[in-house]
Amino acid sequence: MNIQKTEQLYEGKAKKVFATNDPAYYIVSYKDDATAFDGLKKGTIAGKGAINNRVTNYMMAMLEKKGIPTHFVEELSERETVVRKVQIVPLEVIIRNIAAGSFSKRFGVPEGVVLKRPTIEFCLKDDDLHDPMVNEYHILACEWATEEELKTITDMAFRINAIMKEFFLKLNIELVDFKLEFGRTPDGKVILADEISPDTCRFWDAKTHEKLDKDRFRRDLGHVEEAYQEILHRMFGEKA
């Protein structure tokens, strides 16, 4: 493909999105910037952008082979990837396998408790409102997604969870919880978008329960870069 960047369309906390010379595609560029708590905490994680790009693209390609449609097209460089143009569904979809983070805080379930079954949560993507949790009735009433889209997203999210849990457990990693985003293609099909990385997933070592994700940054645990490197090492047998 001869896809070239034109204008920058958007810059978020972790990525920049560019229009291209082909209206069907965007280019995503991953940054080393790190934020937490609605942007109140800011910093830099050296090499994060390159690691997240590589991990995301590998996971997207793997999920495609398992029948999950995604926006991934082609990795251009260590930080840049071509993706299909989609309209993002304004929902963050969170799957939880083990109690942690806000789930433990909200419900008083001790961190580390394995849930009897995976759970799903929806949050409205709105930084100004601090991404409030919403339910199916809110989503349908406000037309953030249709009933059919919501069923597709829910079914796909649980399928992705099953595939990813199995994959990471083989790497001695527990998939604690993770966030997904979905987008609509121009013909209305719902596909997986955004990223799958230590920024959007909680990864714990399956034996020691050491945190191998962005929580090390959020909680000032130190060795943040090393945690991201460890995910890369276990997936690809190499360091960044």
ChimeraX commands (.cxc) that place a marker at each C-alpha (Angstrom):
marker #1 position 0.00,0.00,0.00 radius 0.5
marker #1 position 1.13,3.54,-0.72 radius 0.5
marker #1 position -0.67,5.30,2.10 radius 0.5
marker #1 position 0.68,8.72,3.07 radius 0.5
marker #1 position -0.23,11.03,5.95 radius 0.5
marker #1 position -1.93,14.32,5.11 radius 0.5
marker #1 position -3.45,16.35,7.96 radius 0.5
marker #1 position -3.61,15.50,11.66 radius 0.5
marker #1 position -7.23,14.91,12.64 radius 0.5
marker #1 position -6.94,14.21,16.34 radius 0.5
marker #1 position -4.49,13.94,19.19 radius 0.5
marker #1 position -5.47,11.95,22.24 radius 0.5
marker #1 position -3.70,10.92,25.42 radius 0.5
marker #1 position -1.75,8.11,23.78 radius 0.5
marker #1 position -2.13,8.46,20.00 radius 0.5
marker #1 position -2.36,10.84,17.07 radius 0.5
marker #1 position -4.66,10.12,14.14 radius 0.5
marker #1 position -3.93,11.37,10.63 radius 0.5
marker #1 position -5.98,11.54,7.45 radius 0.5
marker #1 position -4.31,9.98,4.43 radius 0.5
marker #1 position -4.26,10.21,0.66 radius 0.5
marker #1 position -6.90,7.44,0.66 radius 0.5
marker #1 position -10.21,8.42,2.31 radius 0.5
marker #1 position -10.81,4.82,3.40 radius 0.5
marker #1 position -7.79,4.78,5.74 radius 0.5
marker #1 position -6.21,6.63,8.63 radius 0.5
marker #1 position -2.71,6.44,10.07 radius 0.5
marker #1 position -2.38,6.07,13.83 radius 0.5
marker #1 position 0.85,7.20,15.54 radius 0.5
marker #1 position 1.53,5.95,19.09 radius 0.5
marker #1 position 3.07,8.32,21.67 radius 0.5
marker #1 position 5.17,7.77,24.79 radius 0.5
marker #1 position 2.94,10.16,26.76 radius 0.5
marker #1 position 1.15,8.62,29.72 radius 0.5
marker #1 position -1.83,9.96,31.65 radius 0.5
marker #1 position -4.03,8.74,34.49 radius 0.5
marker #1 position -7.01,9.91,36.52 radius 0.5
marker #1 position -8.64,11.87,33.66 radius 0.5
marker #1 position -5.37,13.52,32.76 radius 0.5
marker #1 position -4.60,14.77,36.28 radius 0.5
marker #1 position -1.42,12.69,36.32 radius 0.5
marker #1 position 0.88,13.05,33.33 radius 0.5
marker #1 position 4.23,11.60,32.43 radius 0.5
marker #1 position 6.26,9.74,29.85 radius 0.5
marker #1 position 6.98,6.03,29.57 radius 0.5
marker #1 position 10.04,5.58,27.37 radius 0.5
marker #1 position 9.38,3.24,24.45 radius 0.5
marker #1 position 5.69,2.82,25.29 radius 0.5
marker #1 position 4.43,3.97,21.90 radius 0.5
marker #1 position 6.51,1.46,19.97 radius 0.5
marker #1 position 5.57,-1.38,22.33 radius 0.5
marker #1 position 1.86,-0.58,22.25 radius 0.5
marker #1 position 1.90,-0.36,18.46 radius 0.5
marker #1 position 3.59,-3.75,18.13 radius 0.5
marker #1 position 1.44,-5.49,20.74 radius 0.5
marker #1 position -1.80,-4.02,19.37 radius 0.5
marker #1 position -1.05,-5.00,15.79 radius 0.5
marker #1 position -0.13,-8.54,16.77 radius 0.5
marker #1 position -3.30,-8.95,18.82 radius 0.5
marker #1 position -5.51,-7.43,16.12 radius 0.5
marker #1 position -4.04,-9.73,13.46 radius 0.5
marker #1 position -4.50,-12.74,15.74 radius 0.5
marker #1 position -8.12,-11.82,16.48 radius 0.5
marker #1 position -8.80,-11.36,12.76 radius 0.5
marker #1 position -7.67,-14.96,12.20 radius 0.5
marker #1 position -10.13,-16.03,14.91 radius 0.5
marker #1 position -13.03,-14.33,13.13 radius 0.5
marker #1 position -13.06,-10.95,14.92 radius 0.5
marker #1 position -13.21,-8.07,12.41 radius 0.5
marker #1 position -10.82,-5.21,13.28 radius 0.5
marker #1 position -9.65,-1.90,11.87 radius 0.5
marker #1 position -6.02,-3.09,11.54 radius 0.5
marker #1 position -4.56,-2.91,8.02 radius 0.5
marker #1 position -0.76,-2.60,8.02 radius 0.5
marker #1 position 2.10,-1.69,10.34 radius 0.5
marker #1 position 4.16,1.07,8.71 radius 0.5
marker #1 position 6.90,1.60,11.29 radius 0.5
marker #1 position 7.62,1.02,14.95 radius 0.5
marker #1 position 5.06,3.71,15.90 radius 0.5
marker #1 position 2.73,4.09,12.91 radius 0.5
marker #1 position -0.03,1.84,11.59 radius 0.5
marker #1 position -2.62,2.06,8.82 radius 0.5
marker #1 position -6.17,1.42,10.04 radius 0.5
marker #1 position -9.58,1.40,8.41 radius 0.5
marker #1 position -11.57,4.58,8.75 radius 0.5
marker #1 position -14.38,4.08,11.26 radius 0.5
marker #1 position -16.82,6.15,13.25 radius 0.5
marker #1 position -16.08,5.30,16.87 radius 0.5
marker #1 position -19.04,4.09,18.90 radius 0.5
marker #1 position -18.92,6.45,21.93 radius 0.5
marker #1 position -18.60,3.65,24.47 radius 0.5
marker #1 position -15.74,2.16,26.42 radius 0.5
marker #1 position -16.38,-1.55,26.85 radius 0.5
marker #1 position -14.69,-3.09,29.89 radius 0.5
marker #1 position -14.40,-6.83,30.44 radius 0.5
marker #1 position -13.36,-8.01,33.91 radius 0.5
marker #1 position -12.12,-11.45,34.92 radius 0.5
marker #1 position -10.54,-10.57,38.27 radius 0.5
marker #1 position -11.53,-7.81,40.70 radius 0.5
marker #1 position -9.16,-4.82,40.47 radius 0.5
marker #1 position -9.06,-1.05,40.17 radius 0.5
marker #1 position -12.37,0.81,40.14 radius 0.5
marker #1 position -14.35,-2.44,40.37 radius 0.5
marker #1 position -12.81,-3.22,43.76 radius 0.5
marker #1 position -13.27,0.36,44.91 radius 0.5
marker #1 position -16.92,0.62,43.83 radius 0.5
marker #1 position -18.12,-2.76,45.01 radius 0.5
marker #1 position -15.82,-3.53,47.92 radius 0.5
marker #1 position -14.53,-6.72,46.31 radius 0.5
marker #1 position -10.89,-7.25,47.34 radius 0.5
marker #1 position -8.42,-6.86,44.50 radius 0.5
marker #1 position -7.37,-10.24,43.18 radius 0.5
marker #1 position -10.67,-12.06,43.72 radius 0.5
marker #1 position -11.40,-14.18,40.64 radius 0.5
marker #1 position -14.93,-13.40,39.49 radius 0.5
marker #1 position -17.35,-16.33,39.09 radius 0.5
marker #1 position -17.87,-15.28,35.49 radius 0.5
marker #1 position -16.50,-12.49,33.28 radius 0.5
marker #1 position -18.41,-9.22,33.59 radius 0.5
marker #1 position -18.99,-6.42,31.12 radius 0.5
marker #1 position -19.34,-2.70,31.81 radius 0.5
marker #1 position -20.05,0.22,29.51 radius 0.5
marker #1 position -18.81,3.77,30.01 radius 0.5
marker #1 position -19.70,6.80,27.90 radius 0.5
marker #1 position -16.61,8.14,26.14 radius 0.5
marker #1 position -16.66,11.72,27.40 radius 0.5
marker #1 position -13.66,13.21,29.20 radius 0.5
marker #1 position -15.64,16.23,30.39 radius 0.5
marker #1 position -18.10,13.91,32.16 radius 0.5
marker #1 position -15.28,11.62,33.40 radius 0.5
marker #1 position -16.49,8.65,31.31 radius 0.5
marker #1 position -19.54,7.77,33.43 radius 0.5
marker #1 position -20.74,4.19,33.62 radius 0.5
marker #1 position -23.92,3.61,31.63 radius 0.5
marker #1 position -26.23,0.65,31.12 radius 0.5
marker #1 position -28.07,-0.80,28.15 radius 0.5
marker #1 position -31.12,1.39,28.76 radius 0.5
marker #1 position -29.06,4.60,28.75 radius 0.5
marker #1 position -27.28,3.52,25.57 radius 0.5
marker #1 position -30.48,2.75,23.68 radius 0.5
marker #1 position -32.37,5.79,25.02 radius 0.5
marker #1 position -29.59,8.18,23.99 radius 0.5
marker #1 position -28.93,6.32,20.72 radius 0.5
marker #1 position -25.21,5.85,21.35 radius 0.5
marker #1 position -25.66,2.42,19.78 radius 0.5
marker #1 position -28.56,0.40,18.41 radius 0.5
marker #1 position -29.87,-2.76,20.05 radius 0.5
marker #1 position -28.29,-4.84,17.27 radius 0.5
marker #1 position -24.96,-3.02,17.61 radius 0.5
marker #1 position -24.97,-3.49,21.38 radius 0.5
marker #1 position -25.56,-7.23,21.01 radius 0.5
marker #1 position -22.78,-7.46,18.43 radius 0.5
marker #1 position -20.39,-5.52,20.69 radius 0.5
marker #1 position -21.25,-7.61,23.75 radius 0.5
marker #1 position -20.89,-10.94,21.95 radius 0.5
marker #1 position -17.64,-9.85,20.32 radius 0.5
marker #1 position -16.19,-8.55,23.61 radius 0.5
marker #1 position -16.75,-11.88,25.39 radius 0.5
marker #1 position -15.30,-13.81,22.42 radius 0.5
marker #1 position -12.24,-11.54,22.47 radius 0.5
marker #1 position -11.89,-12.16,26.20 radius 0.5
marker #1 position -11.90,-15.93,25.77 radius 0.5
marker #1 position -9.29,-15.76,23.00 radius 0.5
marker #1 position -7.04,-13.33,24.87 radius 0.5
marker #1 position -7.25,-15.14,28.22 radius 0.5
marker #1 position -6.06,-18.35,26.60 radius 0.5
marker #1 position -3.31,-16.59,24.67 radius 0.5
marker #1 position -1.85,-14.70,27.62 radius 0.5
marker #1 position -2.10,-17.60,30.06 radius 0.5
marker #1 position 0.29,-19.50,27.79 radius 0.5
marker #1 position 2.72,-16.61,28.42 radius 0.5
marker #1 position 2.21,-16.97,32.19 radius 0.5
marker #1 position 0.12,-13.78,32.24 radius 0.5
marker #1 position -3.30,-13.34,33.82 radius 0.5
marker #1 position -5.68,-11.11,31.87 radius 0.5
marker #1 position -7.29,-9.26,34.78 radius 0.5
marker #1 position -9.45,-6.81,32.84 radius 0.5
marker #1 position -9.27,-4.68,29.70 radius 0.5
marker #1 position -10.97,-1.90,27.74 radius 0.5
marker #1 position -12.16,-2.18,24.16 radius 0.5
marker #1 position -13.54,0.31,21.68 radius 0.5
marker #1 position -15.52,-0.40,18.55 radius 0.5
marker #1 position -16.19,1.52,15.36 radius 0.5
marker #1 position -18.66,1.58,12.49 radius 0.5
marker #1 position -17.37,1.16,8.95 radius 0.5
marker #1 position -18.95,3.33,6.23 radius 0.5
marker #1 position -21.35,0.46,5.44 radius 0.5
marker #1 position -22.44,0.23,9.09 radius 0.5
marker #1 position -20.53,-2.87,10.16 radius 0.5
marker #1 position -19.26,-2.87,13.75 radius 0.5
marker #1 position -15.58,-3.80,14.09 radius 0.5
marker #1 position -12.94,-3.72,16.82 radius 0.5
marker #1 position -10.92,-0.49,16.88 radius 0.5
marker #1 position -8.52,1.45,19.13 radius 0.5
marker #1 position -5.77,-0.68,20.77 radius 0.5
marker #1 position -4.96,-3.70,22.94 radius 0.5
marker #1 position -1.87,-3.00,25.03 radius 0.5
marker #1 position -0.50,-2.60,28.57 radius 0.5
marker #1 position -2.21,0.82,28.47 radius 0.5
marker #1 position -5.67,-0.72,28.06 radius 0.5
marker #1 position -5.28,-4.10,29.77 radius 0.5
marker #1 position -4.39,-5.18,33.29 radius 0.5
marker #1 position -1.75,-7.88,33.02 radius 0.5
marker #1 position -0.48,-9.77,36.08 radius 0.5
marker #1 position 2.22,-12.39,36.25 radius 0.5
marker #1 position 0.27,-15.62,36.71 radius 0.5
marker #1 position 2.50,-16.85,39.54 radius 0.5
marker #1 position 3.65,-13.73,41.42 radius 0.5
marker #1 position 0.72,-11.43,40.47 radius 0.5
marker #1 position 3.27,-8.72,39.71 radius 0.5
marker #1 position 1.62,-5.95,37.72 radius 0.5
marker #1 position 2.85,-5.70,34.12 radius 0.5
marker #1 position 0.80,-2.76,32.88 radius 0.5
marker #1 position -0.07,0.93,33.25 radius 0.5
marker #1 position -1.04,0.44,36.91 radius 0.5
marker #1 position 2.67,0.73,37.69 radius 0.5
marker #1 position 2.45,4.31,36.43 radius 0.5
marker #1 position -0.93,5.05,38.02 radius 0.5
marker #1 position 0.15,3.81,41.44 radius 0.5
marker #1 position 3.78,4.96,41.42 radius 0.5
marker #1 position 5.03,1.39,41.71 radius 0.5
marker #1 position 8.21,2.04,39.72 radius 0.5
marker #1 position 9.76,-0.14,37.01 radius 0.5
marker #1 position 7.10,1.05,34.55 radius 0.5
marker #1 position 9.23,0.75,31.42 radius 0.5
marker #1 position 10.41,-2.69,32.54 radius 0.5
marker #1 position 6.80,-3.90,32.82 radius 0.5
marker #1 position 6.00,-2.85,29.26 radius 0.5
marker #1 position 9.26,-4.43,28.09 radius 0.5
marker #1 position 8.33,-7.66,29.86 radius 0.5
marker #1 position 5.08,-7.93,27.91 radius 0.5
marker #1 position 7.04,-7.45,24.68 radius 0.5
marker #1 position 9.60,-10.03,25.80 radius 0.5
marker #1 position 7.01,-12.66,26.65 radius 0.5
marker #1 position 5.12,-12.13,23.39 radius 0.5
marker #1 position 8.08,-11.90,21.03 radius 0.5
marker #1 position 11.10,-13.11,22.98 radius 0.5
marker #1 position 12.85,-9.77,22.67 radius 0.5
marker #1 position 13.30,-6.37,24.27 radius 0.5
marker #1 position 12.37,-3.08,22.62 radius 0.5
marker link #1:1,2 radius 0.2
marker link #1:2,3 radius 0.2
marker link #1:3,4 radius 0.2
marker link #1:4,5 radius 0.2
marker link #1:5,6 radius 0.2
marker link #1:6,7 radius 0.2
marker link #1:7,8 radius 0.2
marker link #1:8,9 radius 0.2
marker link #1:9,10 radius 0.2
marker link #1:10,11 radius 0.2
marker link #1:11,12 radius 0.2
marker link #1:12,13 radius 0.2
marker link #1:13,14 radius 0.2
marker link #1:14,15 radius 0.2
marker link #1:15,16 radius 0.2
marker link #1:16,17 radius 0.2
marker link #1:17,18 radius 0.2
marker link #1:18,19 radius 0.2
marker link #1:19,20 radius 0.2
marker link #1:20,21 radius 0.2
marker link #1:21,22 radius 0.2
marker link #1:22,23 radius 0.2
marker link #1:23,24 radius 0.2
marker link #1:24,25 radius 0.2
marker link #1:25,26 radius 0.2
marker link #1:26,27 radius 0.2
marker link #1:27,28 radius 0.2
marker link #1:28,29 radius 0.2
marker link #1:29,30 radius 0.2
marker link #1:30,31 radius 0.2
marker link #1:31,32 radius 0.2
marker link #1:32,33 radius 0.2
marker link #1:33,34 radius 0.2
marker link #1:34,35 radius 0.2
marker link #1:35,36 radius 0.2
marker link #1:36,37 radius 0.2
marker link #1:37,38 radius 0.2
marker link #1:38,39 radius 0.2
marker link #1:39,40 radius 0.2
marker link #1:40,41 radius 0.2
marker link #1:41,42 radius 0.2
marker link #1:42,43 radius 0.2
marker link #1:43,44 radius 0.2
marker link #1:44,45 radius 0.2
marker link #1:45,46 radius 0.2
marker link #1:46,47 radius 0.2
marker link #1:47,48 radius 0.2
marker link #1:48,49 radius 0.2
marker link #1:49,50 radius 0.2
marker link #1:50,51 radius 0.2
marker link #1:51,52 radius 0.2
marker link #1:52,53 radius 0.2
marker link #1:53,54 radius 0.2
marker link #1:54,55 radius 0.2
marker link #1:55,56 radius 0.2
marker link #1:56,57 radius 0.2
marker link #1:57,58 radius 0.2
marker link #1:58,59 radius 0.2
marker link #1:59,60 radius 0.2
marker link #1:60,61 radius 0.2
marker link #1:61,62 radius 0.2
marker link #1:62,63 radius 0.2
marker link #1:63,64 radius 0.2
marker link #1:64,65 radius 0.2
marker link #1:65,66 radius 0.2
marker link #1:66,67 radius 0.2
marker link #1:67,68 radius 0.2
marker link #1:68,69 radius 0.2
marker link #1:69,70 radius 0.2
marker link #1:70,71 radius 0.2
marker link #1:71,72 radius 0.2
marker link #1:72,73 radius 0.2
marker link #1:73,74 radius 0.2
marker link #1:74,75 radius 0.2
marker link #1:75,76 radius 0.2
marker link #1:76,77 radius 0.2
marker link #1:77,78 radius 0.2
marker link #1:78,79 radius 0.2
marker link #1:79,80 radius 0.2
marker link #1:80,81 radius 0.2
marker link #1:81,82 radius 0.2
marker link #1:82,83 radius 0.2
marker link #1:83,84 radius 0.2
marker link #1:84,85 radius 0.2
marker link #1:85,86 radius 0.2
marker link #1:86,87 radius 0.2
marker link #1:87,88 radius 0.2
marker link #1:88,89 radius 0.2
marker link #1:89,90 radius 0.2
marker link #1:90,91 radius 0.2
marker link #1:91,92 radius 0.2
marker link #1:92,93 radius 0.2
marker link #1:93,94 radius 0.2
marker link #1:94,95 radius 0.2
marker link #1:95,96 radius 0.2
marker link #1:96,97 radius 0.2
marker link #1:97,98 radius 0.2
marker link #1:98,99 radius 0.2
marker link #1:99,100 radius 0.2
marker link #1:100,101 radius 0.2
marker link #1:101,102 radius 0.2
marker link #1:102,103 radius 0.2
marker link #1:103,104 radius 0.2
marker link #1:104,105 radius 0.2
marker link #1:105,106 radius 0.2
marker link #1:106,107 radius 0.2
marker link #1:107,108 radius 0.2
marker link #1:108,109 radius 0.2
marker link #1:109,110 radius 0.2
marker link #1:110,111 radius 0.2
marker link #1:111,112 radius 0.2
marker link #1:112,113 radius 0.2
marker link #1:113,114 radius 0.2
marker link #1:114,115 radius 0.2
marker link #1:115,116 radius 0.2
marker link #1:116,117 radius 0.2
marker link #1:117,118 radius 0.2
marker link #1:118,119 radius 0.2
marker link #1:119,120 radius 0.2
marker link #1:120,121 radius 0.2
marker link #1:121,122 radius 0.2
marker link #1:122,123 radius 0.2
marker link #1:123,124 radius 0.2
marker link #1:124,125 radius 0.2
marker link #1:125,126 radius 0.2
marker link #1:126,127 radius 0.2
marker link #1:127,128 radius 0.2
marker link #1:128,129 radius 0.2
marker link #1:129,130 radius 0.2
marker link #1:130,131 radius 0.2
marker link #1:131,132 radius 0.2
marker link #1:132,133 radius 0.2
marker link #1:133,134 radius 0.2
marker link #1:134,135 radius 0.2
marker link #1:135,136 radius 0.2
marker link #1:136,137 radius 0.2
marker link #1:137,138 radius 0.2
marker link #1:138,139 radius 0.2
marker link #1:139,140 radius 0.2
marker link #1:140,141 radius 0.2
marker link #1:141,142 radius 0.2
marker link #1:142,143 radius 0.2
marker link #1:143,144 radius 0.2
marker link #1:144,145 radius 0.2
marker link #1:145,146 radius 0.2
marker link #1:146,147 radius 0.2
marker link #1:147,148 radius 0.2
marker link #1:148,149 radius 0.2
marker link #1:149,150 radius 0.2
marker link #1:150,151 radius 0.2
marker link #1:151,152 radius 0.2
marker link #1:152,153 radius 0.2
marker link #1:153,154 radius 0.2
marker link #1:154,155 radius 0.2
marker link #1:155,156 radius 0.2
marker link #1:156,157 radius 0.2
marker link #1:157,158 radius 0.2
marker link #1:158,159 radius 0.2
marker link #1:159,160 radius 0.2
marker link #1:160,161 radius 0.2
marker link #1:161,162 radius 0.2
marker link #1:162,163 radius 0.2
marker link #1:163,164 radius 0.2
marker link #1:164,165 radius 0.2
marker link #1:165,166 radius 0.2
marker link #1:166,167 radius 0.2
marker link #1:167,168 radius 0.2
marker link #1:168,169 radius 0.2
marker link #1:169,170 radius 0.2
marker link #1:170,171 radius 0.2
marker link #1:171,172 radius 0.2
marker link #1:172,173 radius 0.2
marker link #1:173,174 radius 0.2
marker link #1:174,175 radius 0.2
marker link #1:175,176 radius 0.2
marker link #1:176,177 radius 0.2
marker link #1:177,178 radius 0.2
marker link #1:178,179 radius 0.2
marker link #1:179,180 radius 0.2
marker link #1:180,181 radius 0.2
marker link #1:181,182 radius 0.2
marker link #1:182,183 radius 0.2
marker link #1:183,184 radius 0.2
marker link #1:184,185 radius 0.2
marker link #1:185,186 radius 0.2
marker link #1:186,187 radius 0.2
marker link #1:187,188 radius 0.2
marker link #1:188,189 radius 0.2
marker link #1:189,190 radius 0.2
marker link #1:190,191 radius 0.2
marker link #1:191,192 radius 0.2
marker link #1:192,193 radius 0.2
marker link #1:193,194 radius 0.2
marker link #1:194,195 radius 0.2
marker link #1:195,196 radius 0.2
marker link #1:196,197 radius 0.2
marker link #1:197,198 radius 0.2
marker link #1:198,199 radius 0.2
marker link #1:199,200 radius 0.2
marker link #1:200,201 radius 0.2
marker link #1:201,202 radius 0.2
marker link #1:202,203 radius 0.2
marker link #1:203,204 radius 0.2
marker link #1:204,205 radius 0.2
marker link #1:205,206 radius 0.2
marker link #1:206,207 radius 0.2
marker link #1:207,208 radius 0.2
marker link #1:208,209 radius 0.2
marker link #1:209,210 radius 0.2
marker link #1:210,211 radius 0.2
marker link #1:211,212 radius 0.2
marker link #1:212,213 radius 0.2
marker link #1:213,214 radius 0.2
marker link #1:214,215 radius 0.2
marker link #1:215,216 radius 0.2
marker link #1:216,217 radius 0.2
marker link #1:217,218 radius 0.2
marker link #1:218,219 radius 0.2
marker link #1:219,220 radius 0.2
marker link #1:220,221 radius 0.2
marker link #1:221,222 radius 0.2
marker link #1:222,223 radius 0.2
marker link #1:223,224 radius 0.2
marker link #1:224,225 radius 0.2
marker link #1:225,226 radius 0.2
marker link #1:226,227 radius 0.2
marker link #1:227,228 radius 0.2
marker link #1:228,229 radius 0.2
marker link #1:229,230 radius 0.2
marker link #1:230,231 radius 0.2
marker link #1:231,232 radius 0.2
marker link #1:232,233 radius 0.2
marker link #1:233,234 radius 0.2
marker link #1:234,235 radius 0.2
marker link #1:235,236 radius 0.2
marker link #1:236,237 radius 0.2
marker link #1:237,238 radius 0.2
marker link #1:238,239 radius 0.2
marker link #1:239,240 radius 0.2
view
